[in-house]
Amino acid sequence: MPSLESAYAQVTRGGEHLAELKVLHDEVAAEQAKSTVVEFQAEERAIDPGETVEAGQVRYPNPVISIRIRIIAGETANCFRSALDYMVGQLAILDCGTRQERTQFPIADTPKQFKEARRCSLKGVSNAHVAAIEKLQPFNGCGWARFLAILSNFAKHDDLILLKHGVLITTEKYTLDAFKPEFKV
């Protein structure tokens, strides 16, 4: 009897990895906040309309992304990819009555690639289930599937997933009137 127990176990494990990644991400962000320096240089002179002046600078070193974060990112991608593969294996058992070898959830960039992958990856899977899987392909606008394929393939075959922490700095433009003190009588 087919069961999605193994697929759900992989999804649960992937969720645990995501929770750990959030904690580690928050640690990197906190380190970034502690090491970011904002310096303002106040000029005591009149600024002409339309004139731009440099009011200061922001220095932010890039904190080190620990190797543990890179490992967990790859394990997370692989858990979710495995869950999809396990699901396809169970669909094959459900649809044709026996386990099929080398089934997997194909991720294809074109309809032609999907059609080719169907022959080997979706053996024993019914046309209705193949149609549902086809809707989840990058060529049908499912961007997360393409991203998952990139991450899991890189983590399995090339190296640890490369991560970089960025900083977003926004500025506002104010008139000098906004900084004039108000005198109340």
N, C-alpha and C positions, 0 to 999 in steps of 0.2 A: 504494500500500500504506500503510495507516494506521501511524503511528508516534507513540509518546509521548515522543520525544526532546525536543521543545520543552517539554512539560509538566515533564519531569524537569529540564530546564535551569532552569526557573523555580523549581522546588523547591530545587535546589542553590543558586541565587542567594538565595532566601529564607533558606536556612540560613546563608549567608555573612553576610547582614544580621543574623540573630539572634546570630551569634558576635560581630559588631561591637557590637551593642546590649548584650551582656553585658559587654564590656570597658568601654563607656561608663557602663553602670549601676554597675559596680564603682568607677569613678572618682567618681561622684556619691556613692555610699555611703561611700567613703573620706573625701571632703570633709566629709560629714555627721558622720562619726566624729571628725574633727579639730576641728570647730567646735562639737560638743556639749559643754556644760559641766554637770557634776554638782556641786552644792554641798550639803554636809551641815552642819547646825547641831546640834551636840551639846548637849543640855540635861542639866545635872547636877542632876537632881531625881528624886524618886520619881514614877513614873507609876502611877496607880491602875488596878486591873483594869478593863478595858472602856473605858478612856480612850484617845482617839485624839490623837496629837500629830503635828505636821508636822515631819518630820526633815530636810527639805531641799527642793531644787528642781532641776529639770533644764531647762536652756535649750538649745534646738536651733533654730537658724535654718534656714530652708528654702533649700538650695543651689539655684542657678540651674540649670535644666534647659536644656542647650544646644539651639539650634535644630537642630543636626545630629542629635541623638537623635530629635527630632520628625519630621524628614525621613525618617530611616532606618526609623522605626516605620511610617510610611505606605508606604514602598517595600516593606517586608517584607510587609505585608498585601496589597498589590497583586500581589506575586510569587505568593503562595499562591492568591489569587483567580484570577489569570491561568492558573496551572497547572490549576485545575479547569475553567476555560473551554476551554483547549486540549484537555483530555481529552474533553470533550463533543463538540468539533468532530471529533476523531478517531473517537469512537464513532459519530457520524453517518456518516462515510465507511465505517467497518467494517460498519455495519448496513444501509446503503442503497446503498453503492457510489459515491457522489459527495459532494463537499463541499457543505455546506448553508450558506446565508448567515445571519449573526446568531445562531449558536448560542451558548449560554452555560450555565453551571451555575447554575440558578435557586436562590435561597435564599428560601424562603417561610415565613411564620409560620402559615399555615393550609392545610389540604388544598385549599380552594377556590382560594387564591392559587397553589398549586402546579399545580393543574389548568389554570388560565388561563395560567400561564407555560409549561406544556408545549407548548401550541400554537405558540408562536413561538420559544422558547429551545431546545427539544429536537426540532426538525424532523429527521426521518430516524433518530432514535434508537429502537432496538427497545424493546418493552414490558418485556423482562427488564432492560435497562439502565436504563430509566426507573424501574422498581421499586427498583433498587439505589440510584439517586440520591435517590429519595423517602425512603429510610431515613435519609439524611443531612440531613434537614430539621429546623429548629428545632421544628416542631410534632410531630416524632417524638422529641424529647428531645435532639437534637444541638445542644448549646449553643455549641460552637465555631463552627458555621456562622453562627449569628446574630451572634456577636462579630466574625467575619471580615467579614461584610457591613457591619456598622456601621463598623468601622475603614476598610475599603477605600472605601466610599462617601464617608465624611467626607474622607479623604485625597484622593480624586479630585475632589470637587465643592465642598467647603466651605473647608477650611483645613488647615494642618498638624495632626496629631493632638495633642491637648492631653494633656500628661503632668504629673504631680505626684509628687514623692517624699515618701513618708510615713515616719514614725518610729514604731516600736512600743516602748513602754516598759512593762516589767513590774515589779511590786513583790512583795515577799514580806513576810509578817507573822511576826515572831519574838517570842518572850517574852524578857523581860530575862534569864532564866536562861541563854539561849543565849549571852549575851555575858559572863557571869561567868567570870573566870579560874579555872582549876582548879589547886589546890595539891596537889602530891604530896609525901608525906613519905618 
